[in-house]
Amino acid sequence: MENLKNQDGNIRKLAWDLGMVFVIIILFIFLGIVLAPYTLPFIGRVLNFILGSFNM
């Protein structure tokens, strides 16, 4: 329990880091939705290439 009292600052920092990660994930999802018409054919091509190389 004493460990938790000493780590109050660390917990606050951890919450801040998690918040930043959450914001970054939301930005990536937003960009993915906006750019989906452009990125999906490219991703499909890459996946086909990877799967084709595995099948060989």
TITI-488422 format. One record per atom (N, C-alpha, C, O): residue in three letters; atom name; x, y, z. Coordinates in steps of 0.001 Angstrom, whole numbers, plus 500000, padded with zeros to 6 digits. Each point is the difference from the previous one (the first is absolute). Layout:
! TITI-488422
<r type="Ala" atom="CA" xx="X" yy="Y" zz="Z"/>
...
***
This chain:
! TITI-488422
<r type="Met" atom="N" xx="500831" yy="498794" zz="500000"/>
<r type="Met" atom="CA" xx="499169" yy="501206" zz="500000"/>
<r type="Met" atom="C" xx="500871" yy="501264" zz="500000"/>
<r type="Met" atom="O" xx="499664" yy="500987" zz="499345"/>
<r type="Glu" atom="N" xx="501451" yy="498981" zz="501388"/>
<r type="Glu" atom="CA" xx="500883" yy="501173" zz="500014"/>
<r type="Glu" atom="C" xx="500504" yy="500306" zz="498595"/>
<r type="Glu" atom="O" xx="500202" yy="501159" zz="499639"/>
<r type="Asn" atom="N" xx="499999" yy="497790" zz="499576"/>
<r type="Asn" atom="CA" xx="500479" yy="500179" zz="498631"/>
<r type="Asn" atom="C" xx="499039" yy="500884" zz="499210"/>
<r type="Asn" atom="O" xx="500431" yy="500860" zz="499232"/>
<r type="Leu" atom="N" xx="498258" yy="498926" zz="500956"/>
<r type="Leu" atom="CA" xx="499013" yy="500784" zz="499265"/>
<r type="Leu" atom="C" xx="500082" yy="501468" zz="500397"/>
<r type="Leu" atom="O" xx="499897" yy="500881" zz="499145"/>
<r type="Lys" atom="N" xx="500291" yy="499394" zz="502164"/>
<r type="Lys" atom="CA" xx="500076" yy="501396" zz="500446"/>
<r type="Lys" atom="C" xx="501195" yy="500691" zz="499346"/>
<r type="Lys" atom="O" xx="499907" yy="501160" zz="499599"/>
<r type="Asn" atom="N" xx="501205" yy="498134" zz="500296"/>
<r type="Asn" atom="CA" xx="501196" yy="500604" zz="499420"/>
<r type="Asn" atom="C" xx="499833" yy="500225" zz="498501"/>
<r type="Asn" atom="O" xx="500644" yy="500885" zz="499436"/>
<r type="Gln" atom="N" xx="498510" yy="498336" zz="499917"/>
<r type="Gln" atom="CA" xx="499887" yy="500048" zz="498538"/>
<r type="Gln" atom="C" xx="498842" yy="500874" zz="499526"/>
<r type="Gln" atom="O" xx="499533" yy="499854" zz="498871"/>
<r type="Asp" atom="N" xx="499999" yy="501061" zz="501994"/>
<r type="Asp" atom="CA" xx="498876" yy="500844" zz="499581"/>
<r type="Asp" atom="C" xx="500375" yy="500800" zz="498757"/>
<r type="Asp" atom="O" xx="499202" yy="500100" zz="499068"/>
<r type="Gly" atom="N" xx="501995" yy="500467" zz="500905"/>
<r type="Gly" atom="CA" xx="500447" yy="500755" zz="498832"/>
<r type="Gly" atom="C" xx="500099" yy="499113" zz="498775"/>
<r type="Gly" atom="O" xx="499637" yy="500411" zz="498898"/>
<r type="Asn" atom="N" xx="500856" yy="498369" zz="501293"/>
<r type="Asn" atom="CA" xx="500130" yy="499071" zz="498876"/>
<r type="Asn" atom="C" xx="498631" yy="499642" zz="499437"/>
<r type="Asn" atom="O" xx="499831" yy="499890" zz="498786"/>
<r type="Ile" atom="N" xx="499184" yy="499928" zz="502106"/>
<r type="Ile" atom="CA" xx="498647" yy="499655" zz="499541"/>
<r type="Ile" atom="C" xx="499445" yy="501151" zz="499158"/>
<r type="Ile" atom="O" xx="499370" yy="499781" zz="498965"/>
<r type="Arg" atom="N" xx="500878" yy="501462" zz="501502"/>
<r type="Arg" atom="CA" xx="499508" yy="501150" zz="499245"/>
<r type="Arg" atom="C" xx="500669" yy="500043" zz="498631"/>
<r type="Arg" atom="O" xx="499344" yy="500267" zz="498993"/>
<r type="Lys" atom="N" xx="501966" yy="499471" zz="500969"/>
<r type="Lys" atom="CA" xx="500734" yy="499988" zz="498732"/>
<r type="Lys" atom="C" xx="499473" yy="498879" zz="499107"/>
<r type="Lys" atom="O" xx="499845" yy="500191" zz="498794"/>
<r type="Leu" atom="N" xx="499878" yy="498643" zz="501789"/>
<r type="Leu" atom="CA" xx="499490" yy="498875" zz="499220"/>
<r type="Leu" atom="C" xx="498652" yy="500359" zz="499379"/>
<r type="Leu" atom="O" xx="499750" yy="499689" zz="498835"/>
<r type="Ala" atom="N" xx="499383" yy="500964" zz="501939"/>
<r type="Ala" atom="CA" xx="498698" yy="500408" zz="499473"/>
<r type="Ala" atom="C" xx="500189" yy="500974" zz="498840"/>
<r type="Ala" atom="O" xx="499293" yy="499914" zz="498995"/>
<r type="Trp" atom="N" xx="501657" yy="501010" zz="501140"/>
<r type="Trp" atom="CA" xx="500276" yy="500958" zz="498921"/>
<r type="Trp" atom="C" xx="500472" yy="499263" zz="498755"/>
<r type="Trp" atom="O" xx="499544" yy="500287" zz="498893"/>
<r type="Asp" atom="N" xx="501383" yy="498750" zz="501288"/>
<r type="Asp" atom="CA" xx="500508" yy="499235" zz="498857"/>
<r type="Asp" atom="C" xx="498866" yy="499235" zz="499327"/>
<r type="Asp" atom="O" xx="499913" yy="499973" zz="498773"/>
<r type="Leu" atom="N" xx="499214" yy="499403" zz="502028"/>
<r type="Leu" atom="CA" xx="498881" yy="499250" zz="499423"/>
<r type="Leu" atom="C" xx="499082" yy="500937" zz="499220"/>
<r type="Leu" atom="O" xx="499496" yy="499637" zz="498937"/>
<r type="Gly" atom="N" xx="500287" yy="501566" zz="501588"/>
<r type="Gly" atom="CA" xx="499169" yy="500970" zz="499301"/>
<r type="Gly" atom="C" xx="500597" yy="500375" zz="498654"/>
<r type="Gly" atom="O" xx="499287" yy="500094" zz="499000"/>
<r type="Met" atom="N" xx="502036" yy="500120" zz="500976"/>
<r type="Met" atom="CA" xx="500665" yy="500342" zz="498741"/>
<r type="Met" atom="C" xx="499872" yy="498856" zz="498999"/>
<r type="Met" atom="O" xx="499719" yy="500227" zz="498824"/>
<r type="Val" atom="N" xx="500488" yy="498541" zz="501647"/>
<r type="Val" atom="CA" xx="499876" yy="498830" zz="499118"/>
<r type="Val" atom="C" xx="498579" yy="499916" zz="499450"/>
<r type="Val" atom="O" xx="499801" yy="499705" zz="498822"/>
<r type="Phe" atom="N" xx="499202" yy="500559" zz="502044"/>
<r type="Phe" atom="CA" xx="498600" yy="499954" zz="499582"/>
<r type="Phe" atom="C" xx="499744" yy="501018" zz="498890"/>
<r type="Phe" atom="O" xx="499353" yy="499687" zz="499001"/>
<r type="Val" atom="N" xx="501162" yy="501543" zz="501181"/>
<r type="Val" atom="CA" xx="499816" yy="501054" zz="498991"/>
<r type="Val" atom="C" xx="500658" yy="499595" zz="498687"/>
<r type="Val" atom="O" xx="499433" yy="500198" zz="498926"/>
<r type="Ile" atom="N" xx="501782" yy="499227" zz="501167"/>
<r type="Ile" atom="CA" xx="500715" yy="499592" zz="498786"/>
<r type="Ile" atom="C" xx="499217" yy="498910" zz="499272"/>
<r type="Ile" atom="O" xx="499902" yy="500020" zz="498773"/>
<r type="Ile" atom="N" xx="499535" yy="499018" zz="501985"/>
<r type="Ile" atom="CA" xx="499224" yy="498917" zz="499383"/>
<r type="Ile" atom="C" xx="498777" yy="500583" zz="499292"/>
<r type="Ile" atom="O" xx="499672" yy="499589" zz="498887"/>
<r type="Ile" atom="N" xx="499646" yy="501376" zz="501762"/>
<r type="Ile" atom="CA" xx="498824" yy="500611" zz="499378"/>
<r type="Ile" atom="C" xx="500403" yy="500707" zz="498706"/>
<r type="Ile" atom="O" xx="499293" yy="499915" zz="498995"/>
<r type="Leu" atom="N" xx="501858" yy="500792" zz="501032"/>
<r type="Leu" atom="CA" xx="500466" yy="500678" zz="498784"/>
<r type="Leu" atom="C" xx="500261" yy="498995" zz="498886"/>
<r type="Leu" atom="O" xx="499642" yy="500233" zz="498846"/>
<r type="Phe" atom="N" xx="500993" yy="498632" zz="501511"/>
<r type="Phe" atom="CA" xx="500295" yy="498991" zz="498978"/>
<r type="Phe" atom="C" xx="498710" yy="499419" zz="499435"/>
<r type="Phe" atom="O" xx="499900" yy="499786" zz="498792"/>
<r type="Ile" atom="N" xx="499100" yy="499952" zz="502071"/>
<r type="Ile" atom="CA" xx="498726" yy="499451" zz="499519"/>
<r type="Ile" atom="C" xx="499328" yy="501013" zz="499066"/>
<r type="Ile" atom="O" xx="499476" yy="499633" zz="498949"/>
<r type="Phe" atom="N" xx="500546" yy="501654" zz="501450"/>
<r type="Phe" atom="CA" xx="499395" yy="501046" zz="499171"/>
<r type="Phe" atom="C" xx="500688" yy="500069" zz="498643"/>
<r type="Phe" atom="O" xx="499339" yy="500058" zz="498964"/>
<r type="Leu" atom="N" xx="501995" yy="499935" zz="501048"/>
<r type="Leu" atom="CA" xx="500743" yy="500031" zz="498735"/>
<r type="Leu" atom="C" xx="499691" yy="498758" zz="499175"/>
<r type="Leu" atom="O" xx="499861" yy="500085" zz="498780"/>
<r type="Gly" atom="N" xx="500031" yy="498756" zz="501877"/>
<r type="Gly" atom="CA" xx="499693" yy="498768" zz="499285"/>
<r type="Gly" atom="C" xx="498643" yy="500071" zz="499322"/>
<r type="Gly" atom="O" xx="499841" yy="499543" zz="498868"/>
<r type="Ile" atom="N" xx="499171" yy="501034" zz="501830"/>
<r type="Ile" atom="CA" xx="498663" yy="500119" zz="499411"/>
<r type="Ile" atom="C" xx="500029" yy="500983" zz="498833"/>
<r type="Ile" atom="O" xx="499396" yy="499753" zz="498956"/>
<r type="Val" atom="N" xx="501313" yy="501370" zz="501228"/>
<r type="Val" atom="CA" xx="500039" yy="501025" zz="498946"/>
<r type="Val" atom="C" xx="500746" yy="499479" zz="498776"/>
<r type="Val" atom="O" xx="499587" yy="500237" zz="498865"/>
<r type="Leu" atom="N" xx="501521" yy="499049" zz="501373"/>
<r type="Leu" atom="CA" xx="500855" yy="499565" zz="498893"/>
<r type="Leu" atom="C" xx="499676" yy="498581" zz="499526"/>
<r type="Leu" atom="O" xx="500704" yy="499467" zz="499142"/>
<r type="Ala" atom="N" xx="498244" yy="499913" zz="501401"/>
<r type="Ala" atom="CA" xx="499694" yy="498612" zz="499659"/>
<r type="Ala" atom="C" xx="499885" yy="499773" zz="498488"/>
<r type="Ala" atom="O" xx="500547" yy="499014" zz="499505"/>
<r type="Pro" atom="N" xx="498764" yy="501855" zz="499740"/>
<r type="Pro" atom="CA" xx="499888" yy="499740" zz="498550"/>
<r type="Pro" atom="C" xx="501349" yy="499932" zz="499307"/>
<r type="Pro" atom="O" xx="500143" yy="499323" zz="498981"/>
<r type="Tyr" atom="N" xx="500861" yy="501381" zz="501570"/>
<r type="Tyr" atom="CA" xx="501320" yy="500000" zz="499373"/>
<r type="Tyr" atom="C" xx="500871" yy="498877" zz="500543"/>
<r type="Tyr" atom="O" xx="500775" yy="499397" zz="499258"/>
<r type="Thr" atom="N" xx="499096" yy="500314" zz="502063"/>
<r type="Thr" atom="CA" xx="500925" yy="499051" zz="500625"/>
<r type="Thr" atom="C" xx="499547" yy="498554" zz="499834"/>
<r type="Thr" atom="O" xx="500839" yy="499101" zz="499950"/>
<r type="Leu" atom="N" xx="497841" yy="500653" zz="499963"/>
<r type="Leu" atom="CA" xx="499535" yy="498609" zz="499961"/>
<r type="Leu" atom="C" xx="500520" yy="499235" zz="498787"/>
<r type="Leu" atom="O" xx="500444" yy="498864" zz="500170"/>
<r type="Pro" atom="N" xx="499528" yy="501689" zz="498612"/>
<r type="Pro" atom="CA" xx="500566" yy="499239" zz="498864"/>
<r type="Pro" atom="C" xx="501474" yy="499694" zz="500196"/>
<r type="Pro" atom="O" xx="500471" yy="498922" zz="499639"/>
<r type="Phe" atom="N" xx="500270" yy="502046" zz="500945"/>
<r type="Phe" atom="CA" xx="501430" yy="499782" zz="500236"/>
<r type="Phe" atom="C" xx="500203" yy="498896" zz="501024"/>
<r type="Phe" atom="O" xx="500850" yy="499129" zz="499815"/>
<r type="Ile" atom="N" xx="498364" yy="500901" zz="501283"/>
<r type="Ile" atom="CA" xx="500118" yy="498961" zz="501031"/>
<r type="Ile" atom="C" xx="499631" yy="498647" zz="499402"/>
<r type="Ile" atom="O" xx="500652" yy="498996" zz="500286"/>
<r type="Gly" atom="N" xx="498297" yy="500972" zz="498880"/>
<r type="Gly" atom="CA" xx="499610" yy="498749" zz="499354"/>
<r type="Gly" atom="C" xx="501116" yy="499445" zz="499130"/>
<r type="Gly" atom="O" xx="500249" yy="498795" zz="499993"/>
<r type="Arg" atom="N" xx="500430" yy="502094" zz="499264"/>
<r type="Arg" atom="CA" xx="501112" yy="499564" zz="499162"/>
<r type="Arg" atom="C" xx="501122" yy="499419" zz="500856"/>
<r type="Arg" atom="O" xx="500569" yy="498959" zz="499671"/>
<r type="Val" atom="N" xx="499746" yy="501732" zz="501441"/>
<r type="Val" atom="CA" xx="501073" yy="499526" zz="500889"/>
<r type="Val" atom="C" xx="499624" yy="498648" zz="500591"/>
<r type="Val" atom="O" xx="500830" yy="499092" zz="500053"/>
<r type="Leu" atom="N" xx="497905" yy="500768" zz="500398"/>
<r type="Leu" atom="CA" xx="499577" yy="498724" zz="500588"/>
<r type="Leu" atom="C" xx="500047" yy="498893" zz="498958"/>
<r type="Leu" atom="O" xx="500438" yy="498890" zz="500303"/>
<r type="Asn" atom="N" xx="499120" yy="501391" zz="498472"/>
<r type="Asn" atom="CA" xx="500063" yy="498991" zz="498945"/>
<r type="Asn" atom="C" xx="501435" yy="499589" zz="499737"/>
<r type="Asn" atom="O" xx="500282" yy="498817" zz="499806"/>
<r type="Phe" atom="N" xx="500630" yy="502145" zz="500184"/>
<r type="Phe" atom="CA" xx="501416" yy="499700" zz="499775"/>
<r type="Phe" atom="C" xx="500543" yy="499114" zz="501120"/>
<r type="Phe" atom="O" xx="500700" yy="499020" zz="499741"/>
<r type="Ile" atom="N" xx="498966" yy="501336" zz="501526"/>
<r type="Ile" atom="CA" xx="500503" yy="499219" zz="501142"/>
<r type="Ile" atom="C" xx="499415" yy="498591" zz="499956"/>
<r type="Ile" atom="O" xx="500726" yy="499017" zz="500153"/>
<r type="Leu" atom="N" xx="497951" yy="500884" zz="499635"/>
<r type="Leu" atom="CA" xx="499369" yy="498679" zz="499981"/>
<r type="Leu" atom="C" xx="500511" yy="499185" zz="498824"/>
<r type="Leu" atom="O" xx="500207" yy="498794" zz="500130"/>
<r type="Gly" atom="N" xx="500002" yy="501845" zz="498721"/>
<r type="Gly" atom="CA" xx="500529" yy="499295" zz="498838"/>
<r type="Gly" atom="C" xx="501387" yy="499451" zz="500272"/>
<r type="Gly" atom="O" xx="500315" yy="498881" zz="499594"/>
<r type="Ser" atom="N" xx="500517" yy="501891" zz="501088"/>
<r type="Ser" atom="CA" xx="501352" yy="499524" zz="500300"/>
<r type="Ser" atom="C" xx="499938" yy="498844" zz="500996"/>
<r type="Ser" atom="O" xx="500825" yy="499088" zz="499944"/>
<r type="Phe" atom="N" xx="498192" yy="500945" zz="500975"/>
<r type="Phe" atom="CA" xx="499870" yy="498882" zz="500948"/>
<r type="Phe" atom="C" xx="499540" yy="498735" zz="499275"/>
<r type="Phe" atom="O" xx="500467" yy="498902" zz="500301"/>
<r type="Asn" atom="N" xx="498613" yy="501259" zz="498739"/>
<r type="Asn" atom="CA" xx="499492" yy="498833" zz="499289"/>
<r type="Asn" atom="C" xx="501090" yy="499333" zz="499173"/>
<r type="Asn" atom="O" xx="499974" yy="498783" zz="499817"/>
<r type="Met" atom="N" xx="500986" yy="501992" zz="499679"/>
<r type="Met" atom="CA" xx="501107" yy="499416" zz="499249"/>
<r type="Met" atom="C" xx="500876" yy="499189" zz="500957"/>
<r type="Met" atom="O" xx="500998" yy="499415" zz="499579"/>
***
